[in-house]
């Protein structure tokens, strides 16, 4: 680990301001990375810490709150990135690390399992792990195996300047020692183990006193493609140890404990596997669930927490625009949140962090047109101070509106989505790009600023996004509809959405192209093959086109749970998988195609793209272009590579869906 000696250069992305252009917004403005991602204020308020995205690597910056002057920048060696970070004290930060594997893998960055601590000025860096220092300690090492493993921060313990609460995972130990929970000293790396899990493969939740109180444990057969479905929920009794309070098979319901509030309540989600997920509290003795909120259409997508994060004030759902349902009435932060939200109409306001005493609060503001802004609210003065914008070079006034839409599919299923409408347009009889999200299971499109869609809209295209069956956020049953339906139900939803846009008069039927990444790339090939004449061109990006490649070469296939997922999703036999592989339907596509992939993509290996190219050539429809970019994975990181990608993409769309011929 090294402290950057060129701080201003390292943070140039934060403070550089592009000139305002009166004409067409350059592609480069849409592919530049935001100035910051996560931001947290120090416990006593003198400093702000933030991660800064530099493409292939994220660094950690510390600024003075008073004038936003740079105090330090921490850059890790190699391609290691700073991940989640925490204030261990007002002078010391704790963070984990990960390696980026592609832009589409950013939703849940894979942690390397290592924790580091560093002072705010960049001094005293330390990898946090137990290291025997004396002969006596080394001799006693076997008795301290509970402290060895990979660390994950569960809580920064704002009232403790020396320690954080961690989960310890050691894959080389079995049964109860696989998962433990303990207190980690951020200065010397010593750990005090508080509890071991009741059995293997468990996740912990803490109560309002910051004590380990609940464990959600998964059975091997319930672990589906890496998704965590708790089969058993245990409560830790100080005298009697772990007590089973909920069982999936006995109840038929999935209980997932979130954590405890300052007043002793314990929050949880409950699902019957059919309808949407309910939010509520549980009786800590019996595990009985008390429902507080359950939307018939949408799962909770997030929560409005108090500024200090010790109470849930409301629930957020996102069937269309974010919808907030407040559950608290008496908490002082309810009025504060209402006041701030009223100051930013048609935008989403969220508390980001606060000082230990709650006197200073960082809150964020964002919308479909606004990439994001940060403000500092002072309770003493009752005033909010603007801090910074995430993409200062973007003018929200020139951005496109994102309008929630819904329609009924051919089999009667209600489908939600979004239509991005170019600024100043009528949304009538326009060229349109159908932008299909990846996944397909569990991923979804959302109402927020999307650089890719805004770029397309800036060139005069409507952009249609579809939360087809299998998308996350609409209940487990809706999500499970995607299994075995990659080439049927999902594609039907996408095709039906396209026809809906034509019937409503939004899209010009002769100027529609389809595009997507990952599963979206798959759909970009499969939808034209199944709905001949509907699309004028197709652009596949980091797509899966040959299911045997996915079964044998993808990183998903390297895990037992991943293989179970692939079999369930794609079929148990080669003939089933061949039937849904776009490479075997190349002759039916019959429209101009462009393919792009990352040479280092492990999720959808580039062999997919090579096989699709060969199949199209054999069918007499060679791709207009093929880009297999060196050094890129499952989604491009480097700005120069994204500039190249979108330059090619826009030229391709212009040839086939641009101005009427």
C-alpha positions as CSV (number, residue, x, y, z in Angstrom):
1,X,0.0,0.0,0.0
2,X,1.3,3.5,-0.8
3,X,0.2,7.0,-0.3
4,X,-0.1,8.8,-3.6
5,X,2.6,11.5,-4.0
6,X,0.5,13.2,-6.7
7,X,-2.7,14.0,-4.8
8,X,-4.0,16.6,-7.1
9,X,-3.4,14.5,-10.1
10,X,-5.0,11.5,-8.5
11,X,-8.1,13.5,-7.7
12,X,-8.3,15.4,-10.9
13,X,-11.4,13.5,-11.8
14,X,-13.1,15.0,-8.7
15,X,-12.4,18.6,-9.4
16,X,-12.0,18.9,-13.2
17,X,-14.8,20.8,-14.8
18,X,-15.5,20.4,-18.5
19,X,-16.6,23.4,-20.5
20,X,-20.2,23.8,-21.3
21,X,-20.8,22.9,-24.9
22,X,-23.7,24.6,-26.7
23,X,-24.0,21.8,-29.4
24,X,-24.1,18.1,-29.2
25,X,-22.8,16.7,-25.9
26,X,-19.7,14.7,-26.6
27,X,-19.6,11.0,-26.0
28,X,-16.7,11.4,-23.6
29,X,-18.9,13.2,-21.1
30,X,-21.1,10.1,-20.8
31,X,-18.2,7.6,-20.4
32,X,-16.3,9.6,-17.7
33,X,-16.5,8.1,-14.2
34,X,-18.3,10.0,-11.4
35,X,-16.2,12.0,-9.0
36,X,-17.1,9.9,-6.1
37,X,-19.1,6.8,-5.0
38,X,-19.5,6.2,-1.3
39,X,-19.1,9.2,1.0
40,X,-19.0,9.2,4.8
41,X,-18.3,11.9,7.3
42,X,-15.9,11.3,10.2
43,X,-17.4,10.7,13.7
44,X,-16.5,14.2,14.8
45,X,-17.2,15.9,11.5
46,X,-13.8,17.3,10.5
47,X,-13.3,15.1,7.5
48,X,-15.0,13.3,4.6
49,X,-13.9,10.0,3.2
50,X,-14.9,8.8,-0.3
51,X,-14.0,6.3,-2.9
52,X,-13.0,7.7,-6.3
53,X,-13.5,5.6,-9.3
54,X,-10.5,5.6,-11.7
55,X,-11.8,2.9,-14.1
56,X,-9.9,-0.2,-13.4
57,X,-9.2,0.8,-9.8
58,X,-10.9,2.7,-6.9
59,X,-8.9,4.8,-4.5
60,X,-9.8,6.2,-1.1
61,X,-9.6,9.9,-0.6
62,X,-9.9,12.0,2.6
63,X,-11.0,15.6,2.4
64,X,-11.4,18.4,5.0
65,X,-15.1,19.1,5.5
66,X,-14.5,22.8,5.9
67,X,-13.0,23.5,2.5
68,X,-12.9,20.1,0.7
69,X,-9.1,20.3,0.6
70,X,-7.4,17.0,0.0
71,X,-5.8,15.4,3.0
72,X,-4.7,12.1,1.5
73,X,-5.3,9.6,-1.3
74,X,-4.8,5.9,-0.6
75,X,-4.0,3.8,-3.7
76,X,-3.4,0.1,-3.5
77,X,-0.7,-1.8,-5.4
78,X,-1.5,-3.6,-8.6
79,X,-5.2,-3.6,-9.6
80,X,-6.5,-3.9,-6.1
81,X,-9.4,-1.5,-5.4
82,X,-10.7,0.0,-2.2
83,X,-14.1,-1.4,-1.5
84,X,-16.4,-0.8,1.4
85,X,-14.9,1.6,4.0
86,X,-15.7,2.6,7.5
87,X,-14.5,5.2,10.1
88,X,-12.9,3.2,12.8
89,X,-12.3,6.4,14.7
90,X,-12.1,10.1,13.9
91,X,-8.5,9.6,12.8
92,X,-8.5,6.1,11.3
93,X,-10.3,4.3,8.4
94,X,-10.9,0.6,7.8
95,X,-11.6,-0.8,4.4
96,X,-11.8,-4.0,2.4
97,X,-10.3,-4.7,-1.0
98,X,-11.5,-6.2,-4.3
99,X,-10.4,-6.6,-7.9
100,X,-12.7,-5.4,-10.6
101,X,-13.8,-8.0,-13.1
102,X,-16.0,-6.0,-15.4
103,X,-18.4,-3.1,-15.3
104,X,-21.4,-5.5,-15.0
105,X,-19.9,-7.1,-11.9
106,X,-20.0,-3.8,-10.0
107,X,-23.3,-4.4,-8.2
108,X,-21.6,-6.8,-5.7
109,X,-17.9,-6.4,-6.0
110,X,-16.1,-9.6,-5.0
111,X,-14.1,-8.9,-1.9
112,X,-10.7,-10.4,-1.5
113,X,-11.5,-10.9,2.2
114,X,-8.8,-8.7,3.5
115,X,-9.2,-5.7,5.7
116,X,-6.8,-2.7,6.0
117,X,-6.6,0.3,8.3
118,X,-4.9,3.6,7.7
119,X,-4.7,7.0,9.4
120,X,-6.4,9.9,7.6
121,X,-3.1,11.3,6.6
122,X,-2.1,8.1,4.9
123,X,0.2,7.0,7.7
124,X,0.3,3.8,9.7
125,X,-1.2,1.5,7.1
126,X,-1.8,-2.0,8.3
127,X,-3.3,-5.2,7.0
128,X,-5.7,-6.4,9.7
129,X,-5.1,-10.0,10.6
130,X,-3.7,-11.8,13.6
131,X,0.1,-12.3,13.3
132,X,2.0,-14.0,16.1
133,X,4.9,-11.8,17.1
134,X,6.7,-13.8,19.8
135,X,7.9,-17.4,20.1
136,X,5.2,-18.0,22.8
137,X,2.5,-16.6,20.5
138,X,3.7,-18.7,17.6
139,X,3.7,-21.8,19.8
140,X,0.1,-21.0,20.8
141,X,-1.0,-20.3,17.3
142,X,-3.1,-23.5,17.1
143,X,-5.2,-22.2,20.0
144,X,-5.9,-19.0,18.1
145,X,-7.2,-20.5,14.9
146,X,-10.5,-18.8,15.6
147,X,-8.9,-15.5,14.7
148,X,-7.6,-16.6,11.4
149,X,-9.4,-16.2,8.1
150,X,-11.0,-13.6,5.9
151,X,-12.6,-10.5,7.6
152,X,-15.8,-8.7,6.8
153,X,-16.9,-5.6,8.8
154,X,-20.4,-5.9,10.2
155,X,-20.5,-2.6,12.2
156,X,-18.0,0.2,12.7
157,X,-19.1,0.6,16.3
158,X,-19.3,4.5,16.3
159,X,-18.9,4.6,20.1
160,X,-15.7,2.6,20.1
161,X,-12.6,4.3,18.6
162,X,-10.4,1.2,18.8
163,X,-12.5,-1.7,17.5
164,X,-14.9,-2.8,14.8
165,X,-17.3,-5.7,14.7
166,X,-16.3,-8.3,12.1
167,X,-17.3,-11.6,10.6
168,X,-14.5,-14.1,10.2
169,X,-14.6,-16.8,7.5
170,X,-12.1,-19.5,7.2
171,X,-12.9,-21.9,4.3
172,X,-10.3,-24.4,5.6
173,X,-12.2,-24.9,8.9
174,X,-15.4,-26.9,9.1
175,X,-18.7,-26.7,10.8
176,X,-19.1,-24.0,13.5
177,X,-15.6,-22.4,13.0
178,X,-16.3,-21.7,9.3
179,X,-18.1,-18.5,10.4
180,X,-17.3,-16.5,13.6
181,X,-18.0,-13.0,14.8
182,X,-15.5,-10.9,16.8
183,X,-14.1,-7.5,17.8
184,X,-11.1,-6.4,15.8
185,X,-8.6,-3.8,17.1
186,X,-7.8,-1.6,14.2
187,X,-4.5,-0.6,15.7
188,X,-2.8,-3.9,16.4
189,X,-5.0,-6.3,14.5
190,X,-5.9,-8.4,17.5
191,X,-9.3,-10.1,17.6
192,X,-11.6,-11.2,20.4
193,X,-14.0,-13.9,19.2
194,X,-17.5,-13.3,20.5
195,X,-19.3,-16.2,19.0
196,X,-19.1,-19.1,16.5
197,X,-22.0,-19.8,14.1
198,X,-24.4,-22.6,15.1
199,X,-23.3,-24.4,11.9
200,X,-21.6,-23.9,8.6
201,X,-22.6,-21.3,6.0
202,X,-24.2,-18.7,8.2
203,X,-24.6,-15.0,8.1
204,X,-24.9,-12.8,11.2
205,X,-27.2,-9.9,12.2
206,X,-26.6,-7.7,15.2
207,X,-29.1,-6.2,17.6
208,X,-29.4,-2.5,18.7
209,X,-26.7,-3.0,21.3
210,X,-24.2,-4.0,18.5
211,X,-24.1,-7.6,19.8
212,X,-24.2,-10.7,17.6
213,X,-27.7,-12.0,18.1
214,X,-29.0,-13.8,15.0
215,X,-27.6,-16.2,12.5
216,X,-29.2,-17.0,9.1
217,X,-27.9,-20.4,7.9
218,X,-28.3,-21.8,4.4
219,X,-28.6,-25.5,3.4
220,X,-26.5,-26.7,0.5
221,X,-29.6,-27.5,-1.6
222,X,-31.0,-24.0,-1.0
223,X,-27.8,-22.3,-2.3
224,X,-28.8,-21.5,-5.9
225,X,-26.1,-19.9,-8.1
226,X,-24.6,-18.1,-5.1
227,X,-27.9,-16.6,-4.0
228,X,-28.4,-16.8,-0.3
229,X,-31.7,-18.3,0.9
230,X,-31.7,-18.8,4.7
231,X,-33.2,-22.1,5.7
232,X,-32.7,-21.7,9.5
233,X,-32.7,-18.7,11.7
234,X,-31.1,-18.9,15.1
235,X,-31.0,-16.5,18.1
236,X,-28.1,-16.4,20.4
237,X,-29.1,-16.6,24.1
238,X,-26.4,-15.4,26.5
239,X,-27.0,-18.5,28.7
240,X,-28.2,-21.2,26.4
241,X,-26.3,-20.5,23.2
242,X,-28.0,-20.7,19.8
243,X,-31.7,-21.4,19.7
244,X,-33.5,-22.2,16.4
245,X,-36.4,-19.7,16.0
246,X,-37.4,-20.3,12.4
247,X,-37.2,-23.1,9.8
248,X,-37.9,-22.7,6.1
249,X,-39.2,-26.3,5.5
250,X,-41.5,-26.3,8.5
251,X,-42.9,-22.9,7.9
252,X,-42.8,-22.6,4.1
253,X,-41.5,-19.1,4.5
254,X,-38.1,-17.4,4.3
255,X,-37.2,-15.2,7.2
256,X,-34.2,-12.9,6.8
257,X,-33.2,-10.8,9.8
258,X,-31.8,-7.4,8.9
259,X,-30.7,-6.0,12.3
260,X,-31.8,-4.2,15.4
261,X,-32.9,-0.7,16.1
262,X,-31.7,1.5,19.0
263,X,-35.0,0.9,20.8
264,X,-34.7,-2.8,20.8
265,X,-36.8,-3.7,17.8
266,X,-35.4,-6.2,15.3
267,X,-36.2,-5.7,11.7
268,X,-36.7,-8.6,9.2
269,X,-38.0,-9.5,5.8
270,X,-40.5,-12.4,5.2
271,X,-41.3,-14.2,2.0
272,X,-43.6,-17.0,1.2
273,X,-41.9,-17.5,-2.2
274,X,-45.0,-16.4,-4.1
275,X,-45.9,-12.8,-3.5
276,X,-43.7,-9.8,-2.8
277,X,-41.5,-9.6,0.3
278,X,-42.9,-8.2,3.5
279,X,-41.0,-5.9,5.9
280,X,-41.6,-6.0,9.7
281,X,-40.2,-6.8,13.1
282,X,-39.8,-10.1,14.9
283,X,-40.3,-11.3,18.5
284,X,-36.7,-12.0,19.6
285,X,-37.8,-14.9,21.7
286,X,-40.1,-16.8,19.3
287,X,-39.2,-15.4,15.9
288,X,-42.8,-14.4,15.3
289,X,-43.0,-11.9,12.4
290,X,-45.1,-8.7,12.8
291,X,-45.8,-7.2,9.4
292,X,-45.2,-3.4,9.0
293,X,-45.2,-3.1,5.2
294,X,-46.0,-5.2,2.2
295,X,-46.6,-3.7,-1.3
296,X,-48.6,-6.0,-3.6
297,X,-46.4,-5.2,-6.7
298,X,-42.9,-4.4,-5.5
299,X,-40.4,-5.8,-2.9
300,X,-38.7,-3.3,-0.6
301,X,-35.7,-2.1,-2.6
302,X,-34.2,-0.1,0.2
303,X,-34.9,1.8,3.4
304,X,-34.9,5.3,4.6
305,X,-32.9,5.1,7.7
306,X,-32.4,7.7,10.4
307,X,-29.3,9.9,9.9
308,X,-27.4,7.8,12.4
309,X,-28.6,4.6,10.9
310,X,-30.1,3.2,14.1
311,X,-33.8,3.1,13.0
312,X,-35.8,2.4,9.8
313,X,-38.0,5.4,9.1
314,X,-39.5,4.2,5.8
315,X,-39.5,1.7,3.0
316,X,-38.6,2.4,-0.6
317,X,-40.2,0.5,-3.5
318,X,-39.3,0.9,-7.2
319,X,-42.0,-0.5,-9.5
320,X,-41.7,2.8,-11.3
321,X,-40.2,5.9,-9.7
322,X,-38.9,5.4,-6.1
323,X,-41.9,5.4,-3.8
324,X,-41.3,6.1,-0.1
325,X,-43.7,4.8,2.6
326,X,-42.9,6.3,6.0
327,X,-43.4,4.0,8.9
328,X,-42.3,6.2,11.8
329,X,-44.1,9.3,13.1
330,X,-42.4,10.4,16.3
331,X,-38.7,10.1,15.3
332,X,-37.1,13.6,15.0
333,X,-35.5,12.6,11.6
334,X,-38.9,12.1,10.0
335,X,-39.6,15.9,9.9
336,X,-36.0,16.5,8.8
337,X,-36.3,14.1,5.9
338,X,-39.7,15.5,4.9
339,X,-38.2,19.0,4.9
340,X,-35.2,18.0,2.8
341,X,-37.3,16.0,0.3
342,X,-39.6,19.0,-0.1
343,X,-36.6,21.1,-1.0
344,X,-35.8,18.8,-3.9
345,X,-39.1,17.9,-5.7
346,X,-39.1,15.0,-8.1
347,X,-35.7,13.8,-6.8
348,X,-34.7,11.1,-4.4
349,X,-33.2,12.2,-1.1
350,X,-31.3,9.9,1.2
351,X,-29.3,10.2,4.4
352,X,-25.7,9.1,3.6
353,X,-24.0,9.4,7.0
354,X,-23.7,11.6,10.1
355,X,-21.4,12.5,12.9
356,X,-21.5,10.5,16.1
357,X,-23.7,13.0,17.8
358,X,-25.9,13.4,14.8
359,X,-25.2,17.2,14.6
360,X,-23.9,17.0,11.0
361,X,-25.6,15.0,8.3
362,X,-24.5,14.1,4.8
363,X,-27.4,13.6,2.4
364,X,-27.5,12.8,-1.3
365,X,-29.9,14.0,-4.0
366,X,-30.4,12.3,-7.3
367,X,-32.9,11.7,-10.1
368,X,-33.4,10.4,-13.6
369,X,-31.7,13.6,-14.9
370,X,-29.4,14.3,-12.0
371,X,-26.4,11.9,-11.5
372,X,-26.1,12.9,-7.9
373,X,-25.2,15.7,-5.5
374,X,-24.0,15.8,-1.9
375,X,-25.0,18.2,0.8
376,X,-24.1,18.8,4.5
377,X,-26.9,19.6,6.9
378,X,-26.1,21.3,10.2
379,X,-28.8,20.7,12.9
380,X,-27.5,23.6,14.9
381,X,-28.0,26.2,12.2
382,X,-30.8,24.3,10.4
383,X,-29.0,25.0,7.1
384,X,-27.8,22.7,4.3
385,X,-24.5,23.4,2.5
386,X,-23.8,22.1,-1.1
387,X,-20.7,20.0,-1.2
388,X,-20.2,18.5,-4.7
389,X,-21.7,16.9,-7.8
390,X,-20.9,13.4,-8.9
391,X,-20.7,14.4,-12.5
392,X,-20.2,18.1,-12.6
393,X,-19.8,18.2,-16.4
394,X,-23.4,17.0,-16.9
395,X,-26.2,19.6,-17.1
396,X,-29.4,18.0,-15.8
397,X,-31.4,20.5,-17.8
398,X,-30.2,18.9,-21.0
399,X,-30.8,15.4,-19.9
400,X,-33.7,13.1,-20.9
401,X,-36.8,12.2,-18.8
402,X,-37.2,8.6,-17.6
403,X,-40.9,7.7,-17.6
404,X,-42.2,4.6,-15.9
405,X,-44.4,2.4,-18.1
406,X,-46.3,-0.8,-17.8
407,X,-48.1,-3.2,-20.1
408,X,-49.7,-6.7,-20.1
409,X,-47.8,-9.4,-21.8
410,X,-49.4,-12.0,-24.2
411,X,-50.0,-14.4,-21.3
412,X,-51.5,-11.8,-19.0
413,X,-48.5,-10.9,-16.9
414,X,-48.1,-7.3,-15.9
415,X,-44.7,-6.0,-16.9
416,X,-43.0,-2.8,-15.8
417,X,-40.3,-0.8,-17.5
418,X,-39.0,2.6,-18.4
419,X,-39.0,4.9,-21.5
420,X,-36.2,7.4,-21.7
421,X,-37.5,10.4,-23.7
422,X,-35.0,12.7,-25.4
423,X,-35.1,16.2,-24.0
424,X,-37.5,18.4,-25.9
425,X,-39.1,15.6,-27.9
426,X,-42.7,14.6,-28.2
427,X,-42.1,10.9,-27.7
428,X,-44.1,10.2,-30.9
429,X,-43.0,8.1,-33.9
430,X,-39.4,8.2,-32.9
431,X,-36.4,5.9,-33.6
432,X,-36.0,3.6,-30.6
433,X,-33.3,1.4,-29.0
434,X,-34.6,-1.5,-26.8
435,X,-31.9,-1.7,-24.1
436,X,-32.2,-5.1,-22.4
437,X,-30.6,-5.6,-19.0
438,X,-28.5,-8.5,-18.0
439,X,-29.0,-11.2,-15.4
440,X,-31.5,-12.3,-16.2
441,X,-32.6,-13.4,-12.8
442,X,-32.6,-10.9,-10.0
443,X,-31.2,-7.9,-12.0
444,X,-33.5,-5.1,-12.9
445,X,-33.7,-1.7,-14.5
446,X,-34.4,1.3,-12.4
447,X,-35.5,5.0,-12.5
448,X,-32.2,6.8,-12.1
449,X,-29.5,8.5,-14.1
450,X,-28.2,6.1,-16.6
451,X,-25.2,7.4,-18.7
452,X,-25.7,4.9,-21.4
453,X,-29.4,5.7,-22.0
454,X,-28.8,9.4,-21.7
455,X,-26.1,9.1,-24.4
456,X,-28.6,7.4,-26.7
457,X,-31.3,9.9,-25.9
458,X,-28.9,12.8,-26.6
459,X,-28.7,11.4,-30.2
460,X,-32.4,11.4,-30.6
461,X,-33.4,7.9,-29.7
462,X,-36.1,6.8,-27.4
463,X,-34.8,4.1,-25.1
464,X,-37.1,1.3,-23.9
465,X,-36.1,-0.8,-20.8
466,X,-38.1,-3.8,-19.8
467,X,-38.2,-5.5,-16.3
468,X,-39.2,-8.8,-17.9
469,X,-40.1,-11.9,-15.9
470,X,-37.2,-12.9,-13.8
471,X,-36.2,-9.3,-13.0
472,X,-35.6,-8.6,-9.3
473,X,-37.8,-6.6,-7.1
474,X,-41.3,-8.0,-7.9
475,X,-41.3,-11.0,-5.6
476,X,-39.6,-14.4,-5.7
477,X,-42.3,-16.0,-7.9
478,X,-41.8,-13.4,-10.6
479,X,-38.1,-13.9,-10.4
480,X,-38.3,-17.6,-10.6
481,X,-40.3,-17.3,-13.9
482,X,-37.1,-16.8,-15.7
483,X,-35.8,-20.3,-15.1
484,X,-36.1,-22.3,-18.3
485,X,-37.5,-19.3,-20.1
486,X,-34.5,-17.6,-21.5
487,X,-35.6,-18.1,-25.1
488,X,-39.4,-18.1,-24.5
489,X,-41.1,-16.1,-21.8
490,X,-38.4,-13.5,-21.4
491,X,-38.0,-12.9,-25.1
492,X,-41.8,-12.7,-25.4
493,X,-41.9,-10.0,-22.8
494,X,-39.2,-8.0,-24.7
495,X,-41.0,-8.4,-28.0
496,X,-44.4,-7.5,-26.5
497,X,-42.8,-4.4,-25.0
498,X,-41.5,-3.3,-28.3
499,X,-44.9,-3.8,-30.0
500,X,-46.5,-1.9,-27.1
501,X,-44.3,1.1,-27.9
502,X,-45.2,0.9,-31.6
503,X,-49.0,0.6,-30.8
504,X,-48.8,3.6,-28.4
505,X,-47.3,5.7,-31.2
506,X,-44.0,6.2,-29.3
507,X,-41.7,4.3,-31.7
508,X,-41.4,4.3,-35.5
509,X,-41.8,0.7,-36.5
510,X,-39.2,1.1,-39.2
511,X,-36.5,2.5,-36.9
512,X,-36.1,0.1,-34.0
513,X,-32.8,-1.6,-32.9
514,X,-32.1,-3.9,-30.0
515,X,-29.1,-3.8,-27.7
516,X,-27.9,-5.3,-24.5
517,X,-25.1,-6.6,-22.4
518,X,-24.6,-10.1,-20.8
519,X,-28.1,-11.7,-21.0
520,X,-29.1,-8.5,-22.8
521,X,-26.6,-9.5,-25.5
522,X,-28.2,-12.9,-25.7
523,X,-31.6,-11.2,-26.1
524,X,-30.3,-8.9,-28.7
525,X,-29.6,-12.0,-30.9
526,X,-32.6,-14.1,-29.9
527,X,-35.4,-11.5,-30.1
528,X,-34.8,-10.7,-33.8
529,X,-34.7,-14.4,-34.6
530,X,-38.1,-15.0,-33.0
531,X,-39.8,-11.8,-34.1
532,X,-38.7,-11.4,-37.7
533,X,-39.1,-7.9,-39.1
534,X,-39.6,-6.2,-35.8
535,X,-36.0,-4.9,-35.4
536,X,-33.7,-3.2,-37.9
537,X,-30.4,-4.0,-36.2
538,X,-28.9,-5.8,-33.2
539,X,-25.9,-5.0,-31.0
540,X,-24.7,-7.7,-28.7
541,X,-22.3,-6.7,-25.9
542,X,-20.4,-9.2,-23.6
543,X,-23.2,-11.7,-24.4
544,X,-23.8,-15.4,-23.9
545,X,-24.6,-16.9,-27.3
546,X,-23.4,-20.6,-26.9
547,X,-24.7,-22.3,-23.8
548,X,-22.0,-25.0,-23.9
549,X,-19.4,-22.2,-23.5
550,X,-21.3,-21.1,-20.5
551,X,-21.4,-24.6,-19.1
552,X,-17.7,-25.3,-19.5
553,X,-15.7,-22.0,-19.6
554,X,-17.6,-19.4,-17.6
555,X,-16.6,-18.6,-14.0
556,X,-20.2,-19.6,-13.0
557,X,-19.5,-23.2,-14.1
558,X,-16.5,-23.4,-11.7
559,X,-18.7,-23.6,-8.6
560,X,-21.1,-26.4,-7.6
561,X,-23.8,-23.9,-6.9
562,X,-23.1,-22.2,-10.2
563,X,-23.5,-25.4,-12.1
564,X,-26.8,-26.1,-10.4
565,X,-27.9,-22.6,-11.4
566,X,-26.9,-23.2,-15.0
567,X,-28.7,-26.5,-15.3
568,X,-31.8,-25.0,-13.8
569,X,-31.6,-21.9,-16.0
570,X,-30.5,-23.4,-19.3
571,X,-31.6,-27.1,-19.2
572,X,-30.1,-30.4,-18.0
573,X,-29.3,-31.8,-21.4
574,X,-27.1,-30.6,-24.3
575,X,-30.1,-30.7,-26.7
576,X,-32.1,-28.4,-24.4
577,X,-29.2,-26.0,-24.2
578,X,-28.5,-26.1,-28.0
579,X,-32.2,-25.3,-28.6
580,X,-31.9,-21.9,-26.8
581,X,-28.4,-21.0,-28.0
582,X,-28.4,-18.0,-30.4
583,X,-25.5,-19.5,-32.4
584,X,-28.0,-22.2,-33.5
585,X,-30.5,-19.5,-34.6
586,X,-28.1,-17.3,-36.6
587,X,-29.9,-18.0,-39.9
588,X,-33.2,-16.6,-38.5
589,X,-31.7,-13.3,-37.3
590,X,-31.5,-11.7,-40.8
591,X,-30.6,-8.1,-39.8
592,X,-27.3,-6.2,-39.4
593,X,-25.4,-7.3,-36.3
594,X,-22.5,-5.8,-34.3
595,X,-20.7,-7.8,-31.6
596,X,-18.5,-6.5,-28.8
597,X,-16.8,-8.4,-26.0
598,X,-14.0,-8.3,-23.4
599,X,-11.0,-10.5,-24.1
600,X,-10.7,-11.2,-20.4
601,X,-14.4,-11.8,-19.7
602,X,-14.9,-14.7,-17.4
603,X,-18.6,-14.5,-16.9
604,X,-19.5,-14.6,-20.6
605,X,-16.2,-15.7,-22.2
606,X,-15.3,-14.2,-25.6
607,X,-15.6,-17.6,-27.1
608,X,-19.3,-16.8,-27.1
609,X,-18.7,-13.9,-29.4
610,X,-16.3,-15.8,-31.7
611,X,-18.9,-18.6,-32.0
612,X,-21.7,-16.1,-32.8
613,X,-19.5,-14.4,-35.5
614,X,-18.8,-17.8,-37.1
615,X,-22.5,-18.8,-37.0
616,X,-23.5,-15.5,-38.6
617,X,-20.9,-15.8,-41.4
618,X,-22.1,-19.4,-42.1
619,X,-25.6,-18.1,-42.3
620,X,-24.6,-15.5,-44.9
621,X,-25.0,-12.5,-42.6
622,X,-21.5,-11.6,-41.4
623,X,-21.4,-9.0,-38.5
624,X,-20.8,-5.4,-39.6
625,X,-18.3,-5.2,-36.8
626,X,-16.7,-7.4,-34.1
627,X,-14.8,-5.8,-31.2
628,X,-13.0,-8.1,-28.7
629,X,-11.2,-5.6,-26.5
630,X,-8.0,-6.7,-24.8
631,X,-7.7,-6.1,-21.1
632,X,-11.4,-5.8,-20.6
633,X,-13.7,-8.2,-18.7
634,X,-17.5,-8.4,-18.3
635,X,-18.1,-4.8,-19.3
636,X,-15.5,-2.3,-20.3
637,X,-13.7,-0.1,-17.6
638,X,-11.2,2.1,-19.5
639,X,-12.7,5.3,-20.7
640,X,-10.8,5.1,-24.0
641,X,-12.3,1.7,-24.6
642,X,-15.8,2.8,-23.7
643,X,-15.3,5.9,-26.0
644,X,-14.4,3.5,-28.8
645,X,-17.4,1.2,-28.0
646,X,-20.0,3.9,-28.0
647,X,-18.6,5.6,-31.0
648,X,-19.0,2.4,-33.0
649,X,-22.4,1.7,-31.5
650,X,-23.8,5.1,-32.3
651,X,-22.5,4.9,-35.9
652,X,-24.1,1.5,-36.2
653,X,-27.5,2.6,-34.9
654,X,-27.3,5.7,-37.1
655,X,-26.9,3.6,-40.2
656,X,-30.0,1.5,-39.5
657,X,-32.3,3.4,-37.2
658,X,-31.3,7.0,-37.7
659,X,-33.0,9.5,-40.0
660,X,-35.6,8.2,-42.4
661,X,-34.1,7.2,-45.7
